């Protein structure tokens, strides 16, 4: 290759796993696009019941995108975004005396995922070549409107 030739740039993409709860999908996607800076067509979005704490299908999107980026080298995976939400998540198993996970339990379990040293649980260890992992919490504000913020442990 001559010194004037350039290597083609690979497209930069991201990955988002969120809960399927329609109250939070649009605001989460808007956050990813505006705050993180990814265009709507520049990230893969997998929505599963329970979001980042839910159980993805055996052939899950995160594994697929990671494989495409780091094995097949089709694009540059710059970030993986993991979302959960408060306010009555129906995609998580019920507590013994509570029909739904409560917000404190969701936060504690999400924090445990963040801190985990187990590569089957930790997103950072399962997908180590990704430049950035971002943990988001969606919830309803005092007026019942959905909003998203970075988890305080990120």
N, C-alpha and C positions, 0 to 999 in steps of 0.2 A: 504494500500500500504506500502510495507516495505521501509526502508530508502535507499535501494539499487536500487529500481525501479525508473525509470525516466518517466516523462510525455513526450509523443511524441511531438516533436516540430512541430508546424504548419508551413506549407510553407509560406514564406514571398513573397508577391506579390505587384504589383503596378497597377495603372490604368493611361492610357493616353488618353485624348481627344484632337485630332488635327483636322486641316482642311483637307479636302480630296484633296487639291491641290497637285498633284503629284510632283511638284517642291520641296516640303518641307517635304514630308512624310519620305523619307529615311534618310535625315539629322536629322530630329527630333527623329526618332527611334534610330539612332546611338548615339545621345546626351543622350537619356534616358539610353541606355545600357552602354555607356562608362563613362559618367560624373556622373550620378546618381547611376550607379552600378547595374542595373537590367539586368539579362540575357534576351534574346529575348523571351524565354518561361516563364518568370516570371512576365509578366505584360499583362494586357488586354488593347487592343488598339481599341478605337472607333473613327472613322474618320467621321466627319459630315461637310457639307458645312458651312463655317464660323468658324470652330474650336470651341474654348471655348465661342465665342460670337454668334455662330450659334444656331439654335433651334434643339435640339436633338429629336428623335422620342419619342412618349409618353412612350414607354417601353425602356428607355435608358440604356446604359451600365453602367453608373456611379451608378445609383440606384441599378441595379442588383448586381454589384460587392460589393457595400457597404452592401447590404442585406446578401449576401453570407458570408461576413466577420464577420459582427457584430450581425446578427440574427441567422444564421445557424452555425456560427463559423467554417467554412470550411478552412479558411486560415487567415493569419495575413496581413491585408492591411496596408502597411507601408507608402505609398505615393500615392497621386493623382496629376497628372501632367496635366496642362491646357495650351494649345498652341493656339496662333493666329499667323497670319503672315501679314507682310506688302506686298507692291508691287502687287497691283491689286487683292484683294480678291474678287472673284465673288460670294461668298456665303453670303454676307451681303447685306442688302437692300440699294439701291442707294440713294445718297443724292439728294436734289432738283436740284442742278445745276452741279452735278458731277455723272457720271455713276457708279462710284465705291466709296466705303469708301476710304478716303485718310488715310495716315499713322498716322497723328495727331489724327484723329477721332478714329481710331482703338485703339491707345494707351490710349486716354482719356476714351473710353468705357471699356477697359480692366482694367484700374486703378479703375474706378467706381465699377466694379465687385469685385475687391480686397478689396476696402474700404467699400463696402455696409454692412449695418446692417440688411438687409432684407434676411431672410433665403431662400427665393425663388430665390434670385439673387446671394448671397454670397456662394461660394463653401465651404469656411471654416465653415460657419454656417449650411449649408445643410448637410455636411458630417463631423460633429464635432469630431468623434472618430478617424479619420485618424491622424496618427502621424505627417504627413508633407504634405503640399500643395505647389506645385512648379508651378510658372507661367513662361512660355517661350514665346519668340517672335522669329519667324523665319523671315528671310529677305534675299534679295540678296545683296552681297557685291559689291564693285566698279567694279568688273570684271564680274558681273552677276552670280556669284556662290552662291548657297544657304548656309546659316549658321544659327545657333540657339544660342541664349543667354538667360540667366535668365533675366526676366523683372526687371528693376532697382528698382521696388517697392517691390520685394520679400525679 
